[in-house]
């Protein structure tokens, strides 16, 4: 018999989503704070150290997700999520006393446990809704990703006010105290107004039985999908702040707002992803996600750049002696050769708000007055200058689209789980969450090394493009094999269209 959606179900969904929003805001905390501290020379951390500090909270919030999902099935979401909020408030408060990379890293590992709130909330929410409603319910719960936008939007402004526009930098330490207080307040509200519920099927299961589904390759394939749409989302939500600071030289507040354009809509639209998965099927939605992710990541690979290339030069028509050289011509005996004059720097660089690349050409003499030249000797070198400003608003639109795409994809991935593993949502959802969360751990580190090796901030988009291609290839390959297995007589055969 289909489970009715009760008032308590809606209340649990609301409070789970609210608590997850707070957890996610805390989880993304280092993305803004570390960028602020480095930008103001409070700590002189290099790109690799920055990558590690962004990644460490994601690591701790990922590696315990499997246990979080399993324990929630066994003991219920009220005590798991409520206890997590209080536990993480301690290291968040202690970071206000951190004075080194090591102390920052240790405290970051502690408050990063807020990431476990995702697998707890997924397991808890799924218990309160029937299969027909789980796509929408889990999509709404996933809107808690909105917390990333809260941090990137509000934390830079708070830091600016707390430090009095940077004149009293040590006051940055008040920000983690504010976040710690938010965790405590949310913990109190959650424990007061929620009701505990355990999974009936998990109550008498042993740990080995609960993790048995993890032997299936399908779980790991879902994990790779989630690595892209969630893990890489987490990485970008933090990495975009230093990205905008360095590539476009904007202020920290502006960088935070632009990063929010990526993270906030991505969290909010997750509910739409749940609805689309219920209506059209998660697999069809995932096709659309991977194809468009490939497209926009490819467009973002092109960096801001200036290219100087050999252009059309001038050859002497006959032998002679150079008698005159000006900005506009070269004269050999009585023959004049017009020159394309070099433009001003402003004209060469073009409009910095231009969407398309700007091209300018000019010619430079390679001879001097008095030189004797022979026929077909090059007397002026051509130079072609191409400037691409990678317009900040176009780039931000593409980044916004990536966020929207991945936001829908996050819900679509988790729609698969109750369909394929209805009695093991906690374990499988936890494991998929672990693999996805590891994307948030490894990706900032990879971004840091790619930046160090290539010197290109856009090198991260190459990595994200490759992951998108692999996901699409793997999913399509599996679906093709399933289709061929279901209808072996049609394998390799095509209709002759007339």
C-alpha positions as CSV (number, residue, x, y, z in Angstrom):
1,X,0.0,0.0,0.0
2,X,1.3,3.4,-1.0
3,X,2.5,5.5,1.9
4,X,0.6,8.8,2.5
5,X,2.5,12.0,2.8
6,X,1.8,13.2,6.3
7,X,2.2,16.6,7.9
8,X,5.2,15.2,9.9
9,X,6.8,14.1,6.6
10,X,6.7,17.7,5.3
11,X,8.0,19.0,8.6
12,X,10.9,16.5,8.6
13,X,11.7,17.4,5.0
14,X,11.7,21.2,5.9
15,X,14.0,20.8,8.9
16,X,16.3,18.3,7.2
17,X,16.7,20.8,4.3
18,X,17.2,23.7,6.7
19,X,19.8,21.8,8.7
20,X,21.6,20.6,5.6
21,X,21.7,24.2,4.3
22,X,23.5,25.3,7.5
23,X,25.8,22.3,7.2
24,X,26.6,23.1,3.6
25,X,27.3,26.7,4.4
26,X,29.8,25.6,7.0
27,X,31.3,23.0,4.7
28,X,32.1,25.7,2.1
29,X,33.5,28.0,4.8
30,X,37.2,27.8,3.8
31,X,36.5,28.9,0.2
32,X,35.9,32.4,1.3
33,X,38.0,32.7,4.5
34,X,41.2,31.2,3.0
35,X,40.9,33.4,-0.1
36,X,40.5,36.5,2.2
37,X,43.5,35.6,4.4
38,X,45.8,34.9,1.4
39,X,44.6,38.0,-0.5
40,X,45.4,40.2,2.6
41,X,48.7,38.4,3.3
42,X,47.6,37.3,6.7
43,X,49.0,33.8,5.7
44,X,51.3,33.3,2.8
45,X,50.0,30.0,1.4
46,X,50.8,28.9,-2.1
47,X,48.2,27.5,-4.6
48,X,48.8,23.9,-3.5
49,X,48.3,24.7,0.2
50,X,45.2,26.6,-0.7
51,X,44.0,23.6,-2.6
52,X,44.6,21.4,0.4
53,X,42.7,23.8,2.8
54,X,39.7,23.8,0.5
55,X,39.8,20.1,0.1
56,X,40.3,18.9,3.7
57,X,36.8,19.7,5.0
58,X,35.4,18.0,2.0
59,X,37.5,14.9,2.7
60,X,36.2,14.5,6.3
61,X,32.7,15.2,5.2
62,X,33.0,12.5,2.5
63,X,34.8,9.6,4.1
64,X,32.2,9.2,6.9
65,X,29.2,9.5,4.6
66,X,28.8,5.8,4.2
67,X,28.7,5.3,8.0
68,X,26.4,8.3,8.3
69,X,23.9,6.8,5.9
70,X,24.1,3.3,7.5
71,X,23.8,4.6,11.1
72,X,20.8,6.8,10.1
73,X,19.0,3.7,8.8
74,X,19.8,2.0,12.1
75,X,19.4,4.7,14.7
76,X,17.3,7.4,13.0
77,X,18.0,10.9,11.6
78,X,17.0,13.0,14.6
79,X,19.9,12.0,16.8
80,X,22.4,11.6,14.0
81,X,21.9,15.0,12.4
82,X,21.2,16.8,15.7
83,X,24.3,15.4,17.2
84,X,26.4,16.3,14.2
85,X,25.4,19.9,14.4
86,X,26.6,20.2,18.0
87,X,29.8,18.2,17.3
88,X,30.9,20.3,14.4
89,X,30.4,23.6,16.3
90,X,33.5,22.8,18.4
91,X,36.2,22.7,15.7
92,X,34.5,25.6,13.9
93,X,34.8,27.7,17.0
94,X,38.4,26.6,17.6
95,X,39.5,27.7,14.1
96,X,39.2,31.3,15.4
97,X,42.4,30.5,17.4
98,X,44.3,28.9,14.4
99,X,47.6,30.5,13.5
100,X,49.2,28.1,11.1
101,X,48.6,25.9,8.1
102,X,48.6,22.8,10.4
103,X,46.1,24.2,13.0
104,X,43.9,25.4,10.1
105,X,44.0,21.9,8.5
106,X,43.1,20.1,11.8
107,X,40.2,22.4,12.6
108,X,39.0,22.2,8.9
109,X,39.0,18.4,9.1
110,X,36.7,18.7,12.2
111,X,34.1,21.1,10.9
112,X,34.2,19.4,7.6
113,X,32.2,16.6,9.2
114,X,29.2,18.8,8.4
115,X,29.4,17.2,5.0
116,X,28.1,13.9,6.5
117,X,24.8,15.8,7.0
118,X,24.0,15.0,3.4
119,X,24.0,11.2,3.7
120,X,22.1,11.4,7.0
121,X,19.5,13.7,5.4
122,X,19.1,11.5,2.3
123,X,18.6,8.4,4.4
124,X,16.2,10.1,6.8
125,X,14.2,11.9,4.2
126,X,13.7,8.8,2.1
127,X,12.1,7.0,5.1
128,X,9.3,9.5,5.2
129,X,8.2,9.4,1.6
130,X,6.9,6.7,-0.8
131,X,8.7,5.7,-3.9
132,X,6.5,8.0,-6.1
133,X,7.5,11.0,-4.0
134,X,11.2,10.3,-3.3
135,X,12.5,12.0,-6.4
136,X,10.8,15.3,-5.5
137,X,11.5,14.9,-1.8
138,X,15.2,14.2,-2.2
139,X,15.4,17.0,-4.8
140,X,13.9,19.5,-2.3
141,X,16.3,18.2,0.4
142,X,19.2,18.7,-1.9
143,X,18.3,22.4,-2.2
144,X,20.4,22.6,1.0
145,X,23.3,23.0,-1.4
146,X,22.0,26.6,-1.4
147,X,24.2,26.9,1.8
148,X,27.2,27.3,-0.5
149,X,25.7,30.4,-1.9
150,X,25.0,31.8,1.5
151,X,28.7,31.5,2.4
152,X,30.0,33.0,-0.9
153,X,27.4,35.8,-0.8
154,X,27.4,36.8,2.9
155,X,30.9,35.8,4.3
156,X,32.9,38.3,2.2
157,X,30.6,41.2,3.4
158,X,30.8,40.0,7.0
159,X,34.7,39.8,6.8
160,X,34.7,43.3,5.3
161,X,32.6,44.7,8.2
162,X,34.3,42.7,10.9
163,X,37.8,43.8,9.8
164,X,36.6,47.4,9.1
165,X,37.6,47.2,5.4
166,X,40.8,45.4,6.2
167,X,42.2,47.9,8.7
168,X,41.8,45.4,11.6
169,X,42.6,42.1,9.9
170,X,42.7,40.0,13.1
171,X,39.0,40.4,13.5
172,X,38.5,37.7,10.9
173,X,38.5,35.4,13.9
174,X,35.0,36.5,14.8
175,X,33.6,34.9,11.6
176,X,34.1,31.2,12.6
177,X,32.6,32.0,16.0
178,X,29.4,33.3,14.2
179,X,29.3,30.1,12.2
180,X,29.7,28.0,15.3
181,X,26.8,29.8,16.9
182,X,24.7,29.1,13.8
183,X,25.4,25.3,14.2
184,X,24.4,25.3,17.8
185,X,21.1,27.2,17.2
186,X,20.2,24.9,14.3
187,X,21.0,21.9,16.5
188,X,18.6,23.1,19.2
189,X,15.8,23.7,16.7
190,X,16.3,20.4,15.1
191,X,16.2,18.3,18.3
192,X,13.1,20.2,19.5
193,X,10.9,19.9,16.5
194,X,11.8,16.6,14.7
195,X,10.7,13.1,15.3
196,X,13.0,10.1,15.0
197,X,12.4,7.3,12.6
198,X,14.5,4.2,11.8
199,X,14.6,2.0,8.7
200,X,12.5,-1.1,9.3
201,X,14.7,-3.3,7.0
202,X,17.9,-2.1,8.5
203,X,17.0,-2.6,12.2
204,X,18.2,-6.2,12.4
205,X,20.8,-6.1,9.6
206,X,24.5,-6.5,10.4
207,X,27.0,-4.1,8.9
208,X,28.3,-6.7,6.3
209,X,24.7,-7.2,5.1
210,X,24.2,-3.5,4.8
211,X,27.2,-2.9,2.6
212,X,26.6,-5.9,0.4
213,X,25.1,-3.8,-2.4
214,X,28.5,-1.9,-2.7
215,X,29.9,-4.9,-4.6
216,X,27.8,-3.9,-7.6
217,X,29.6,-1.9,-10.3
218,X,26.4,0.2,-10.7
219,X,27.0,1.8,-7.3
220,X,30.5,3.0,-8.4
221,X,29.1,4.2,-11.7
222,X,26.6,6.3,-9.9
223,X,29.4,7.5,-7.7
224,X,31.4,8.8,-10.7
225,X,28.3,10.7,-11.9
226,X,28.0,12.2,-8.5
227,X,31.8,13.0,-8.4
228,X,31.1,15.3,-11.3
229,X,27.7,16.9,-10.5
230,X,28.3,17.2,-6.7
231,X,32.0,16.8,-6.0
232,X,33.1,19.1,-8.7
233,X,30.3,21.5,-7.7
234,X,31.7,21.6,-4.2
235,X,35.2,22.2,-5.5
236,X,34.1,25.0,-7.8
237,X,32.0,26.7,-5.2
238,X,35.2,27.3,-3.3
239,X,37.7,27.6,-6.1
240,X,35.7,30.3,-8.0
241,X,36.5,32.9,-5.4
242,X,40.3,32.9,-6.0
243,X,39.5,32.3,-9.7
244,X,37.7,35.6,-10.0
245,X,40.2,37.4,-7.8
246,X,43.1,36.4,-10.0
247,X,41.7,36.2,-13.5
248,X,39.5,39.3,-13.4
249,X,41.1,41.3,-10.5
250,X,37.8,42.0,-8.8
251,X,37.3,42.6,-5.1
252,X,36.6,39.8,-2.6
253,X,33.0,40.9,-2.2
254,X,32.5,40.9,-6.0
255,X,34.2,37.5,-6.3
256,X,31.9,36.1,-3.7
257,X,28.8,37.5,-5.5
258,X,29.9,36.0,-8.8
259,X,30.7,32.7,-7.2
260,X,27.2,32.8,-5.7
261,X,25.8,33.1,-9.2
262,X,27.2,29.6,-9.7
263,X,26.4,27.9,-6.3
264,X,23.0,29.4,-5.2
265,X,20.9,28.6,-8.3
266,X,22.5,25.2,-8.5
267,X,21.2,24.4,-5.0
268,X,17.8,25.8,-5.6
269,X,17.1,24.1,-8.9
270,X,17.9,20.7,-7.5
271,X,14.1,20.3,-6.6
272,X,13.4,20.8,-10.3
273,X,15.9,18.0,-11.1
274,X,13.9,15.7,-8.7
275,X,10.6,16.6,-10.5
276,X,12.2,16.1,-13.9
277,X,13.6,12.7,-12.9
278,X,10.2,11.6,-11.6
279,X,8.4,12.7,-14.8
280,X,10.9,11.9,-17.6
281,X,13.2,9.4,-16.0
282,X,16.6,9.9,-14.4
283,X,18.5,8.3,-17.2
284,X,17.1,10.6,-19.9
285,X,17.9,13.6,-17.6
286,X,21.4,12.4,-17.1
287,X,22.0,12.3,-20.9
288,X,21.1,15.9,-21.1
289,X,23.2,16.8,-18.1
290,X,26.4,15.2,-19.5
291,X,26.1,16.5,-23.0
292,X,25.5,20.1,-21.9
293,X,28.3,19.8,-19.2
294,X,30.7,18.8,-22.0
295,X,29.6,21.8,-24.1
296,X,30.0,24.6,-21.4
297,X,33.1,23.2,-19.9
298,X,34.7,23.2,-23.3
299,X,33.7,26.9,-23.9
300,X,35.3,27.8,-20.6
301,X,38.6,26.2,-21.4
302,X,39.7,29.2,-23.6
303,X,41.7,31.6,-21.3
304,X,42.2,35.3,-21.4
305,X,45.2,35.6,-23.7
306,X,47.2,37.7,-26.1
307,X,48.7,36.0,-29.2
308,X,51.4,37.6,-31.3
309,X,51.9,35.7,-34.6
310,X,53.9,36.4,-37.8
311,X,51.6,38.1,-40.3
312,X,51.8,39.3,-43.9
313,X,55.3,40.9,-44.6
314,X,56.7,42.9,-47.5
315,X,59.2,41.6,-50.0
316,X,61.4,43.8,-52.2
317,X,60.2,43.8,-55.8
318,X,63.7,44.5,-57.1
319,X,67.2,45.1,-55.9
320,X,68.2,48.5,-54.7
321,X,69.2,50.7,-51.7
322,X,66.9,51.7,-48.8
323,X,66.6,55.5,-49.0
324,X,63.8,56.3,-46.6
325,X,61.9,54.7,-43.7
326,X,58.9,56.3,-42.0
327,X,55.9,55.0,-40.0
328,X,54.0,54.6,-43.2
329,X,56.4,53.5,-45.8
330,X,59.8,52.1,-46.9
331,X,61.5,53.6,-49.9
332,X,64.0,51.7,-52.0
333,X,65.5,53.9,-54.7
334,X,62.4,55.4,-56.3
335,X,60.0,52.6,-55.3
336,X,57.7,53.1,-52.2
337,X,56.4,50.3,-50.1
338,X,53.4,51.3,-47.9
339,X,53.6,50.0,-44.3
340,X,50.7,49.2,-42.0
341,X,51.4,51.4,-39.0
342,X,51.4,49.9,-35.6
343,X,48.3,50.9,-33.6
344,X,48.4,52.3,-30.1
345,X,48.3,49.9,-27.1
346,X,44.6,50.9,-26.5
347,X,43.7,50.1,-30.1
348,X,45.7,46.8,-30.0
349,X,44.0,45.6,-26.8
350,X,40.6,46.6,-28.0
351,X,37.5,47.0,-25.8
352,X,38.0,45.0,-22.6
353,X,34.3,44.3,-22.5
354,X,34.4,42.8,-26.0
355,X,32.9,39.3,-26.3
356,X,34.8,38.2,-29.4
357,X,38.6,38.2,-29.9
358,X,40.1,41.4,-31.2
359,X,42.6,41.3,-34.1
360,X,45.1,44.0,-35.1
361,X,47.8,43.8,-37.8
362,X,50.9,45.9,-38.5
363,X,54.3,45.8,-40.2
364,X,57.7,46.5,-38.8
365,X,60.8,47.3,-41.0
366,X,63.5,44.7,-41.0
367,X,66.0,47.0,-42.8
368,X,67.5,50.4,-42.2
369,X,68.4,53.4,-44.4
370,X,71.4,52.7,-46.5
371,X,71.0,48.9,-46.6
372,X,71.3,47.2,-50.0
373,X,68.6,44.7,-50.7
374,X,68.1,42.0,-53.3
375,X,64.9,41.0,-55.1
376,X,62.4,39.2,-52.9
377,X,64.2,40.1,-49.7
378,X,61.9,40.6,-46.8
379,X,62.0,44.3,-45.9
380,X,59.2,44.4,-43.4
381,X,57.8,41.8,-41.0
382,X,54.1,41.4,-40.6
383,X,52.7,41.0,-37.1
384,X,49.2,39.8,-36.2
385,X,48.0,40.5,-32.7
386,X,44.9,38.7,-31.3
387,X,43.6,39.6,-27.9
388,X,40.8,37.6,-26.1
389,X,39.5,39.2,-22.9
390,X,37.3,36.2,-21.9
391,X,34.5,38.7,-21.1
392,X,33.7,38.3,-17.4
393,X,29.9,38.4,-17.9
394,X,29.9,35.8,-20.7
395,X,32.2,33.5,-18.6
396,X,29.9,34.0,-15.6
397,X,26.9,33.0,-17.7
398,X,28.6,29.8,-18.8
399,X,29.6,29.1,-15.2
400,X,26.0,29.8,-14.2
401,X,24.8,27.3,-16.8
402,X,27.3,24.7,-15.5
403,X,25.8,25.2,-12.0
404,X,22.2,24.8,-13.2
405,X,23.1,21.7,-15.2
406,X,24.9,20.0,-12.2
407,X,22.1,21.1,-9.8
408,X,19.6,19.1,-11.9
409,X,22.0,16.3,-12.2
410,X,22.5,15.9,-8.5
411,X,18.8,15.1,-8.0
412,X,18.8,12.8,-11.1
413,X,21.7,10.7,-9.7
414,X,19.9,10.1,-6.4
415,X,16.7,9.2,-8.1
416,X,18.4,6.1,-9.4
417,X,19.2,4.8,-5.8
418,X,15.7,4.1,-4.4
419,X,14.8,2.6,-7.8
420,X,17.7,0.1,-7.9
421,X,18.3,-0.3,-4.1
422,X,15.0,0.4,-2.3
423,X,16.1,-1.5,0.9
424,X,19.6,-0.1,1.0
425,X,19.2,3.7,0.4
426,X,21.3,4.5,3.4
427,X,24.3,2.3,2.5
428,X,24.2,3.0,-1.3
429,X,23.3,6.7,-0.9
430,X,26.1,7.0,1.6
431,X,28.7,5.3,-0.7
432,X,27.6,7.4,-3.7
433,X,27.9,10.4,-1.4
434,X,31.4,9.4,-0.4
435,X,32.5,9.1,-4.0
436,X,30.9,12.4,-4.9
437,X,32.4,14.1,-1.9
438,X,35.8,12.8,-2.8
439,X,35.4,14.9,-6.0
440,X,35.2,17.9,-3.7
441,X,38.3,16.7,-2.0
442,X,40.5,15.8,-4.9
443,X,39.4,18.4,-7.4
444,X,40.7,21.5,-5.5
445,X,44.1,19.7,-5.1
446,X,44.1,18.8,-8.8
447,X,43.1,22.4,-9.7
448,X,46.1,23.6,-7.6
449,X,48.6,21.3,-9.3
450,X,47.2,22.1,-12.8
451,X,47.5,25.8,-12.1
452,X,51.1,25.3,-10.9
453,X,52.1,23.1,-13.9
454,X,50.3,25.1,-16.6
455,X,50.1,28.6,-15.2
456,X,46.5,28.7,-16.6
457,X,43.5,29.2,-14.3
458,X,41.3,27.7,-17.0
459,X,43.1,24.4,-16.8
460,X,40.5,23.2,-14.3
461,X,37.9,23.3,-17.1
462,X,39.9,20.9,-19.1
463,X,39.8,18.4,-16.2
464,X,36.0,18.9,-15.7
465,X,35.5,18.5,-19.5
466,X,37.3,15.1,-19.4
467,X,35.3,13.9,-16.4
468,X,32.1,14.9,-18.2
469,X,33.1,12.9,-21.3
470,X,34.0,9.8,-19.3
471,X,30.6,9.9,-17.5
472,X,28.7,10.2,-20.8
473,X,30.7,7.4,-22.4
474,X,30.3,5.0,-19.5
475,X,26.6,5.6,-19.2
476,X,25.9,5.3,-22.9
477,X,28.1,2.2,-23.1
478,X,26.1,0.5,-20.3
479,X,22.7,1.5,-21.7
480,X,23.7,0.2,-25.2
481,X,24.7,-3.2,-23.6
482,X,21.4,-3.3,-21.7
483,X,19.5,-2.6,-24.9
484,X,21.4,-5.3,-26.9
485,X,20.8,-7.8,-24.1
486,X,17.1,-7.1,-24.0
487,X,16.7,-7.4,-27.8
488,X,19.6,-9.5,-29.1
489,X,18.0,-10.0,-32.5
490,X,18.3,-6.3,-33.3
491,X,21.9,-5.9,-32.2
492,X,23.9,-4.2,-35.0
493,X,20.9,-4.0,-37.3
494,X,19.5,-0.7,-38.6
495,X,16.4,0.0,-40.6
496,X,16.8,1.2,-44.2
497,X,15.1,4.6,-44.2
498,X,13.3,5.4,-47.5
